[in-house]
Amino acid sequence: MKYLLLVLCGLFSTAFSVQAQSYNEIVEQAMDCVKKDSLVQAEQLFQKALKLEPNNARNALLFSNLGTVQKRLGKTEEAIESYTLALNIIPYSTTMLLNRAALYLEKNLTQKAYLDYCNVIDLLPKNKEARLFRAYIYMQRREYKEARVDYNVVLEQDVKNKTARIGIVMLDEKEGRFQSAMDAMNRLVTDFPKDAAILKMRANMEWEHGQLDAALYDLDEVLKLDDQDAMSYLMKGDIYLEQKKKDDAREAYEKAIDLGISRAELMEKLKQCK
């Protein structure tokens, strides 16, 4: 009887070893597929490993990896579910919280994203990603005081942070501090002179506040950096039209049309150029 028990124990031990090895092999294969960008196969292998050993301590990482693969495959809802299952095992993983929050934002589930970013900040008060995205959510909610706090926390660590500085400019604009906003915008242009997006942002601010020639100058600088920027030509057309420079406006609109703007969309503006 003793011998029989020993044999049975040996069989169970061998079976467990084979199963564990099988789990590890599947995970390794899945990771190799990720490296080779074979994402569909990687997804299937991660799911296979999870089914094989649903209580394995490594499954939090597997769910996280599965979520990342599904995100890359465009399976946003499945990715959210995978990250949630990972967080059920390791609820204080800031990486997983950030990954899930980003997907919530993609799905316009703003409140859920907000809660994830708050949880990250509770764990890591100076986390830049969480602060910047929470500030963005506050901006959407018109909670400007709270947004400013988050941007300032980022700037305390990284005084040159472009995103936070742009956020402060937008806050100053929304709160009627035009001169402060423009001063900050000018410093941004000085620090990032080849950034077309910043130049366009300043041009738009100048246009909104009646500084039309300055706006046109900035748009010309944008077009020196990217002469295929249809929106800059469209903005130029609108500004010329406001200045009653109809020929210049029509020329700018025609260039915008050449670069992909629909003629039908600009038909009324073209009529005003006659």
N, C-alpha and C positions, 0 to 999 in steps of 0.2 A: 504493500500500500504506500509506504514511504517513497519507494522508487517511482510509482505511478504519479504521486503528487509532485515529485521533482521534475518529472517529464512534462507534466502539465504546466508547471511554473516556467519551465524553460521555453515551452511553446508560446505561452503568453508574452514572455519577455522578448522573444524573437519577433513575434507579430507586432509588438509595440515598437520595437526598434525599426522594423521595416516601414511601419506607418509613419514614424517620426522622420525617418530618412526620406520617405516619399514626400512628406510635407515640405521639407527643406529643399528637396530637388525641384519641386514645383515652383517654390518661391524664387529660387535661383534662375529657373527658366523664365519666369515672369520678368525678373529684373533685367535679364539679357534681352528680352523682347523690348522692354522700355528703352534700353540703350540703342537698340537697332531701329527704334521708332515703329515697331510692329505692335501698335497700340491695341488693336482688336484682340490679337492673340494674348497680349499681356493682361487685358481685362478678364478674359476667359480663365487664364491660369490663376490669377489672384482669387477669382470667385471659386475655383476648384479647390484651392488650398484652404480657403475659409470654410467650405463645406466639409472638407476632410477632417479638420480639427477645429471645430467651432469654439472651443474653450482654450485654445493655445494663447499663451501670454503675449505672443508677438502679433496677435491679430489687430491690435490698435494701429500698429504701423502698416499692416496690410490694408486695412480699411482706408487709411490715409493715402497710401500709394494708389489704391483702386480709385479713390476720389480724384486724385490728380490725373490719372489716365482718362477717366470719364470726362473730366473738365476739358482735356485736350481733344477728346473726341466730340465735344459739343453736347454731351449729355449732362446738362446742367442740373436737372432735378435729381438724376441718379447720383451725381457727384455730391450734391448736398446731403443726400441720404447716407452716402458712404462716410462723409466727414462727421455726420451726426453720430453714426455708429461708433466711429473712432473716439469721439468725444464722450460717449457713454462709458468708455473704458478709461480714458485719460481726460477727465473734464478740464484740466488746467493746462492743456497744451496750447500755448499762444499761437504756434504755427498753424495748427488745425483751425483754431478760432478765426485767424486772419484769412485763411483759405475759404472757409465757409462764408465769412462776412462778405468777401469779394463776390462770391456767387449769389448771395442774397441781393447785393446791389444790382447785379446783372438782371435779376428777376424782378427788380423794383420792390423787393421786400425790405423796404428801408428800415422799418422798426426792428426787424430781426437782425439786420446788419448792425444797426446802432447798438443793440444789446451785446452782440459779440465784440464790437470795438470797445464798449465800456468794460467788458470782462477782461479784455487784454490790458486796458489801461489800469484796471485794478491790480493786475499782476505785474505789469511793467509800465509804471507811470510815464516814462519818457519814450515809449515806443513811438517812433515817428510815423510809421504807416497808420497805426490806429488813430493817432492824434489828427493826422491830415484828413483821413476819411471821415472821422467823426465831425471835424470842422466843416467838411463839405455837407454832411447831413444837416448840421446846425444851420448852415447857410440856406439850404433848401427850405428849412422850417422858419426862416427869418429870425432865428435865435442868435442874433449877431454878437451879443456879449459873450455867449458861451463859445462861439466859433473863434472869437478873438483870443480867448484864453488858450484854446488848443494851438492856434497858430503861434502864439507867443512862446508856448512851451517848446515848440519845435525850434523857433528862432533863438531861444536861450542856448540850445545845444549846437545849432548850425545857423550862424547869422547870415549866411549866403543862400540858404535854402530857397530855391526859386518858387516852388509851389506855395510855401507859406507866405512869401513876400507878395506874390500875386494875390493870395487870399486877403492879405491886409489891405492891398490897394482896392480890391472889390468892396471890402467892408467900409473903407473910408468913403468910397463913391456912394454906397447905399445909404450911409449915414450923413451925407451932405458935406463931407470934408473934401471938397474938390481939390483945393491947393495941396493939402497933405497927400491926397491920392496921386496927383500929378508929380509932386516932388519924388515920391517913392517910385513912381513909374519911370521917371527920368533916371533914377539911380539904377533901376533894373536894365534899362537900355544901355547905360554905360557899362554895366557888368556883363551884359550878354548882347553885344552889338550885332552879332550875326544870327540872332534868334528872330526869325520872321514872325512867329506867333506873338512875341512881346511887342514888336514894332506895330503889328496890326492892332493889338490891344490899345496901344497908345494912340494910334491914328483914330480908332473908334471913339476914345475918350475926347480927343481934340475935336472931332466932328460934332459929338454931342454937345460940346460946350462952345460951339461957334468958331473954333480955331481952324477954319477950313484950309487955309494955305499950309499950316503946319501938318494937318492930316494928310494932304496930298503929298507933301514932302516925304512923310514916313511911308506912305504907300509906294512911292517911287523907290525908296530904299528896299522895301520888301521885294519889289519886282526885280531889283538888281540881284537879289539873292535867289529868287525863283520866278522866272518870267512866264511860268505856266500857271500862276496862281489866279484862277478865274475870279475868285471872290474879291481880290484886290482891285481888279479892273471894274467889277460891279460897284464896289464902293466908290471908286474914282468917278464912275459915271454918275452916281447919285449926287456926289459933291459938286461936280461940274454943273449938273442940272440945277442944283440949289443956287449956284452962282450965275445962272442964266447963260452959261457957256455951252450952248446946245451942240455945236459942232464937236467940241471936245467930249461932251457927254456921249454923243452918238458913236464916236470912234471908240471910246472905252467900252461901251455896251457891245459893239460888234466884236471887239477882241474877246470879251467875256463869252460871247456866243461861240466864237471859234474854239474856245477852250472848254466847251461842254455845257454852258448854261443854256437852257431851253429858250429859243426865240419867242415862243408863245408866252413864256413867263415874263419876258421883257417888253412885250408888244406895247403896253400902255406907256411905258417909259420912252420907248422909241418914238411914239406918236408925239410926246411932249418935246422931242428934239427938233421937230419940224418948224 
